[in-house]
Amino acid sequence: MSFSSKSDYIFALLSIFVRSKIPSPGEVSLAHEGVLFLDEFPEFRRSTLEVLRQPLEDGKVTITRATGTLTFPARFMLVAAMNPSPTSRQGEGGGPPGVLSQKYRDRISGPLLDRIDVQIEVPALKKEDFFDRPSGETSESIRNRVSACRARQRKRFQHSPHIRCNSQMGSAEIRKYCTLGEMTQKMMEQSLESLRLSARGFDRILKVARTIADLADRPTLLEEDLFEAVQFRSLERNYWR
């Protein structure tokens, strides 16, 4: 690159300096309105994972620098996967079973896990599972059920321009659309005590239960909806509590 004068050279340097001081969108903003998939979740630095807490809660990322503050949209669906331990098997690595895997899991903080609605532990396949695969629901059938569910949610929130699905509900919407009967309230009281749920975890269980009921085209929440939603927090229940 050549410059016709010294002033042009100085201007170019200043332009590069200014651009370097302006934050640019990162992965979470680039995943806005889409899916952010993080494989080997605990392999990321804990400080990096903790940054996810704000966008998962607020749907945006705010960056403050000396030159000013910028806010980027970051409403995405986080999908994360992890193994039981770095070696993928309990007890490998020279320690007794569970020790290494517990240290591995501790890289993920409780407050971050609290913001993940559905947590499922998938057991390892047995050798017979590779040959005997039962037929399940077809993708077309699942797609039709999900499309119908989303249509119900769009109708529910048609007068709320900033809410399009259950996951975006605030406290007011949760109280309005996730009402509990006598039996379901008792069940949630037991869950609060036994699982030591935070207020955030409690609300997220209600949102998931509302979605389960929507998939079944039920206007009200039943015990089975709440029970299934609680089961979807198995990692938190079994390892982080």
C-alpha positions in Angstrom: 0.0 0.0 0.0 1.4 3.4 -1.0 0.4 6.9 0.2 0.7 10.1 -1.7 1.5 12.2 1.3 2.3 12.0 5.0 -1.1 13.2 5.9 -2.8 10.3 4.0 -0.6 7.9 6.0 -1.5 9.5 9.3 -5.2 9.4 8.3 -5.0 5.7 7.5 -3.3 4.9 10.8 -6.0 6.9 12.7 -8.8 5.0 10.8 -7.3 1.6 11.7 -7.0 2.8 15.4 -10.6 4.0 15.6 -11.9 0.8 13.9 -10.0 -1.3 16.4 -11.7 0.5 19.3 -15.2 -0.2 18.0 -16.5 -3.6 19.2 -17.9 -5.8 16.4 -20.6 -8.5 16.8 -19.4 -11.8 18.2 -20.8 -15.3 17.8 -23.8 -14.8 20.0 -24.9 -11.8 18.0 -24.3 -13.5 14.7 -26.5 -16.3 16.0 -29.4 -13.9 16.6 -32.8 -15.4 15.6 -30.9 -18.7 15.0 -29.1 -21.5 16.8 -25.8 -21.3 18.6 -24.3 -24.9 19.0 -21.4 -25.3 21.4 -19.9 -28.8 21.3 -17.7 -30.0 24.2 -19.3 -27.3 26.4 -16.9 -27.5 29.4 -13.8 -27.2 27.1 -14.5 -23.5 26.7 -12.9 -21.1 29.2 -15.2 -20.5 32.2 -14.9 -16.8 31.7 -16.1 -17.2 28.1 -19.1 -19.3 29.2 -20.1 -16.8 31.9 -20.5 -14.1 29.2 -23.4 -16.1 27.9 -25.5 -15.3 31.0 -26.5 -11.8 29.9 -27.7 -12.7 26.4 -29.5 -15.8 27.6 -31.4 -13.7 30.1 -31.9 -10.5 28.1 -31.6 -11.4 24.5 -28.9 -8.8 23.9 -25.2 -8.1 24.5 -24.1 -4.7 25.9 -20.4 -3.8 25.5 -19.0 -0.7 27.3 -15.7 0.9 26.2 -14.1 4.2 26.8 -15.4 5.5 23.5 -19.0 4.5 24.3 -21.5 1.7 24.8 -22.9 -0.5 22.1 -25.8 -3.0 22.3 -26.1 -5.9 19.9 -29.2 -8.2 19.5 -28.5 -11.8 20.7 -31.8 -13.7 21.0 -30.7 -17.2 20.0 -31.3 -20.8 20.9 -28.4 -22.3 22.7 -27.7 -26.0 22.2 -24.7 -27.3 24.1 -23.3 -30.8 24.4 -20.8 -32.3 26.8 -19.2 -35.7 27.7 -19.2 -37.0 31.3 -15.5 -36.3 31.5 -12.6 -35.3 29.2 -12.0 -39.0 28.5 -15.7 -39.6 28.0 -15.8 -42.4 30.6 -16.3 -42.3 34.4 -13.1 -43.0 36.4 -10.5 -42.7 33.6 -7.6 -40.5 34.2 -6.2 -42.1 37.3 -8.9 -41.2 39.8 -11.9 -43.1 41.2 -15.2 -43.1 39.3 -16.9 -39.7 39.3 -14.0 -37.6 40.6 -12.6 -36.5 37.3 -16.1 -36.0 35.8 -17.1 -33.8 38.8 -14.1 -31.6 38.3 -15.0 -31.4 34.6 -18.6 -30.5 35.3 -17.5 -27.8 37.7 -16.3 -25.7 34.8 -20.0 -24.9 34.2 -21.4 -22.6 36.9 -24.7 -23.2 38.5 -26.0 -19.7 37.5 -25.3 -20.5 33.8 -26.9 -23.9 34.0 -29.9 -22.3 35.7 -30.5 -20.4 32.4 -30.7 -23.6 30.3 -34.4 -24.7 30.1 -33.9 -28.3 29.0 -31.1 -30.4 30.4 -31.0 -34.1 29.3 -28.6 -36.8 30.2 -28.2 -39.3 27.4 -26.9 -42.8 28.5 -24.2 -44.5 26.4 -25.5 -46.9 23.8 -25.3 -50.6 24.4 -24.0 -52.9 21.6 -27.4 -54.3 21.0 -28.8 -50.8 20.5 -26.7 -50.5 17.3 -28.6 -53.3 15.7 -32.1 -53.1 17.2 -33.4 -49.7 16.5 -37.1 -49.3 17.2 -39.1 -47.1 14.8 -40.2 -43.7 16.3 -42.2 -40.7 15.3 -41.4 -39.4 11.8 -39.8 -36.0 11.3 -42.9 -34.9 9.3 -45.2 -35.7 12.2 -42.9 -33.9 14.7 -42.7 -30.9 12.4 -46.5 -30.7 12.1 -46.9 -30.8 15.9 -44.3 -28.1 16.4 -45.8 -25.9 13.7 -49.2 -26.2 15.3 -47.7 -25.4 18.7 -45.9 -22.3 17.4 -49.2 -21.2 15.8 -51.0 -21.4 19.2 -48.2 -19.3 20.8 -48.4 -16.6 18.1 -52.1 -16.4 18.6 -51.6 -16.2 22.4 -49.2 -13.3 22.1 -50.7 -11.5 19.1 -51.2 -8.4 21.2 -47.7 -8.5 22.7 -45.4 -7.4 19.9 -42.2 -8.2 21.8 -43.2 -11.8 22.6 -43.5 -14.5 20.0 -43.1 -17.7 22.0 -43.3 -19.0 25.5 -39.5 -18.7 26.2 -39.9 -14.9 25.9 -42.5 -14.5 28.6 -41.9 -12.3 31.5 -43.3 -12.5 35.0 -46.6 -11.0 34.1 -47.2 -13.4 31.2 -46.2 -16.4 33.3 -48.7 -15.5 35.9 -51.4 -15.0 33.3 -50.7 -18.1 31.1 -49.2 -20.6 33.5 -51.8 -20.6 36.2 -51.6 -23.5 38.7 -54.5 -25.4 40.2 -54.5 -26.8 43.8 -52.7 -30.0 42.9 -50.2 -28.5 40.5 -49.3 -25.8 43.0 -48.6 -28.4 45.7 -46.4 -30.3 43.2 -44.4 -27.1 42.5 -44.1 -26.4 46.2 -42.5 -29.8 46.6 -40.2 -29.2 43.7 -39.1 -25.9 45.1 -38.2 -27.6 48.4 -36.6 -30.7 47.1 -34.7 -29.2 44.1 -33.9 -25.9 45.8 -35.0 -24.0 42.7 -34.2 -20.4 42.2 -36.9 -18.0 41.1 -35.4 -18.1 37.6 -35.5 -22.0 37.6 -39.1 -22.0 38.8 -40.2 -19.6 36.0 -38.3 -21.6 33.4 -40.0 -24.9 34.5 -43.4 -23.2 34.1 -42.5 -22.0 30.6 -41.4 -25.5 29.5 -44.6 -26.9 31.1 -46.7 -24.4 29.1 -44.9 -25.5 25.9 -45.5 -29.2 26.7 -49.2 -28.4 27.2 -49.3 -26.5 23.9 -47.8 -29.5 22.1 -50.7 -31.5 23.4 -53.2 -28.7 22.7 -54.2 -28.4 26.3 -55.4 -24.9 27.5 -54.4 -25.5 31.2 -51.3 -27.0 32.8 -51.7 -30.5 34.2 -49.5 -32.3 36.8 -48.0 -34.4 34.0 -46.9 -31.3 32.2 -45.1 -30.0 35.3 -43.6 -33.4 36.1 -42.1 -33.7 32.6 -40.7 -30.1 32.8 -39.1 -30.9 36.1 -37.5 -34.1 34.6 -36.0 -32.0 31.9 -33.7 -30.4 34.5 -32.0 -33.7 35.2 -28.4 -32.5 35.1 -29.0 -29.7 37.6 -31.0 -32.1 39.8 -28.4 -34.9 39.8 -25.0 -33.2 39.6 -25.2 -29.5 40.5 -27.5 -29.7 43.6 
